[in-house]
Amino acid sequence: MAAQLQLFEARQSERWNVRVSRRARRLSVRVYPGGRVEVVAPPGASAAAVERFVGMHRQWIDRRVQDLSSAADLSGDMRPAAIELSAIARRYALVYEPDARRGVRAHSHETTDALILRGQVGDERQVGAVLRAWLMERAFEALSRELSRVAARGDFRFQRLQVRRQRTRWGSCSASGTISLNACVLFLEPAVMRYLLVHELAHTKHMNHSKRFWALVEAHEPEYRRLDRELVSGWRRVPGWVFG
């Protein structure tokens, strides 16, 4: 079981902590939406080693904290009036129909862009769970379609797609050609989503961030630098119910 420790530096706020994990083989750091920083350390790592590690990565951490501190308040917005999926140009108006006898269920009306939630809609926990399941379905449908389209146009090959709902990573590509994408990308602008797809597809040819990798990305997306900055700060567009 992992142990939770307060970060040793007194000058840090309560948003910093060190987590000692038996599964960890090396030091790593994560910055979560809202600006919380977690350093994961293997057993036996000394405070001095953690301090050196934080110092080496301090500029990157500070940039990520700045980007993610303005992310959506994860404690609010649990019963939204509408859901805006900017990446696919769809907006769903939510209709809540109370029924104390039933658990919450979602019913989409694609022709009217309405999402009806029926059941115990006063229960925010149930509402959030249903909305997250609905988002994952929409995300897999949309991202499967868009990834295949971008791959075909760019002459890329991938094996399969996974869609997840992660707090710190937008996407990844495995050595076997499995591309993983974050469902939250649907809240971003279409050009940013397309850049993410190009980025991960480029990893099917270069499993690194070498000059050749970035040259390939640029060949398919000349504005990749600007779009990458927008992607990094994109967490602020993700509504609270997604992780609530």
N, C-alpha and C positions, 0 to 999 in steps of 0.2 A: 504494500500500500504506500502511496506517495505521501510524504510529509509536507506540510505547508509551513513556511518560515517567512517572517517579515524581513524585508530587505535590510541588510546591515547598515546601509548609509542613512544616518539620521536626517540628512538634508532631503531625502526623498519623501514623497507623500505616500498616503495610504494606497495610492493607485499602483504602487510598485510592490512586488513580492517575489520571493524565490521559492520554487517548488522543487523539492528533492524527490526524484523518481528512480526507483530501482530499475526501470526499463531504459533509462537514459544512458547512453554511452559517452556522450560529450555534452558540453554546455550549449544551450541554445536560448533564443529569446523570441518572444512573441508580443506583438502589440495588438490589442483588441479594439474594436469599435468603442468609442467613448474615451480612448486614451489609456486604458489600463495596460500596464507592462508586467509580463511574467517572464522570469528567467528560470529555465528548467536546468537542474544540475544533477549529475550522477551522484550516488552515495560516495562520501569521502571527499568531495570537492571542498576545498578550503575557502573561507571568506576572501582571502587574498586572491585566489584564482578567479573567483566570481567577480571581484572588483576589477581585476585586469581585463577580464572578458568584457565587462560592461564598458570600461574605458575605451577599449578597441572599437566597440560598435556604437559608441555614444552618439555620433553624428547621425547615423542611420536611425537609431532609436528616436532621437529628438525629431527627425523629419517625420517619422511614422506617427509619433504622438501628435504632432501638429496637424497632420492630415486626418487622423482618426478622432481627435478630440471633439470635432464638430459633427461626428456621426450621429445618427438618429438616437434619441433617448430611448433606450431599450425597455424602459419601464412604462412607457406611455403608448398612446395610439393603438390600443388593443382591440377597438371596435371601429375600424375605419369606415368613413362614409363612401369612399371610393378607393380603387386600386389602379394606379397608373403604371402600366408596363411600357415605358417609353421606348425600349429597344425594339418592340414589335408594334409600336403605334396602336396600343389598345388601352382603353380606359373602361373599367368596370364599375358601375354604380352598385353599391351594396344595398340590399333590401333585407331587413331583419323581420322575420315572421315568428312571433313567440308561440311555442307549443310546449307546455310544461310536461307533457307525457312522453316526449321524445328527446333523444340526444340530437345534437346539432348536425345537420346535413347540408351540403352545398348543392345548388342546382344552377347550372350555367344556362344562360339564354344568349347564344352567340349572335343571333340576329339583332338583339337589342342591346348587347353588351351589358346585360344585367347579371349580377351574381346574387342569388337569393339564398339566404341562410334561414332554415326552418328548424325549430326545436327550442331548446333551453338557451336562447340567445343572450340571456342575461349572465350566463356563465362565461367569463372572459377566457378561462382556461380552455374550455371546449371550443369556443369560437376561434381562438388562436391556433389550436391544433388542426381544425378543419381548414382554415385559411392556408396554413403551411402545407398541408397535403395537397390542396388545390393548386398552390403555386408550383409545387414540385411536378405535378402532372403537366401544367402549362409549360413549364420550363423544359421538360424533356421533349415535348412535342416541338416547341419552337426551336430549341437548340439543335435537335437532331436534323431538322430541316435546313437550318442556316449553316450548320457545320458541313453538311454534305454539299450544299451549294458552293460554299467558299472553297472546299477541298477540290471539287470538280473544276472550278475556274482556275485554280492555282496549280493543278496537277499534283496534289498532295494525296497521300494514302494513309488512312488510319484504320485500326482494327475495330474499335468500338468506342462508344461514348458512355460515360458515367455522369450523372448530374447529382450534385450534393448541395448541401446548405451549410457553408462554412463561414466562420467568423473572421478568418485571417487570410484566406487564399482565394484568388479568383479562378485559377485554373492550374492544371498540370498535365504533363504527358509522360507516360511511362516508356521504358525501353521497348516494351512489346507493342507499342502503338495505341495504347488505351488513353484516351483523352478524357480528363475530368474537368467539368465546368461547374461554376457556382451558379445556382438558380438566381441569386441576387443580381446577376448581370442584366436581367430583364428590366431592372429599374433604371438602367443607364441609357445614354443616348445610343442610337443605332450604330453610329460610327465607332463608338467605344467598344460596343459588343463585337463588331466586325474585327477590330484590331485585336481583341483578345483571341478570337478564333484563329486569325492569321498567326499570332504569336505562338499559340500551342501547336498549330499545324506545322510551323517551321521547326518545332522540336522533333518532329518525325524524321527530319533530315539532319538536324544538328542538336544533339542532346547536351547543349551547353549554351552559354551566352557569349560566344566568341564573335570576332569580327565577321566571320562568314555567316553566322546566325543572323546578326543584325542587318547585314547586307541583304540577306534573303527576305527578312521582314520588310525592309525599306523598299525592295523591289515590288512588293505586293501592297504596301501601305506607306507611301512617302511621308505622311503626317504622323508617323508612329511615335515620335518624341512627345508631341503635344497630347496625343491620345493616351500614351502611357501615363502622363501626369494626371490626366483626368480619371484614368482607371484607378490609380493609387488613392485619389481623394474621393472615389465614387461611393465609399461607405456612407457618406452623409446623405445620400439619396435613398438609402435602404430604410424603410419604415420600421418602427419598433416591434410590431407584431411578428416580424419575420424571425426574430430570435427570442421573443418574449417567452 
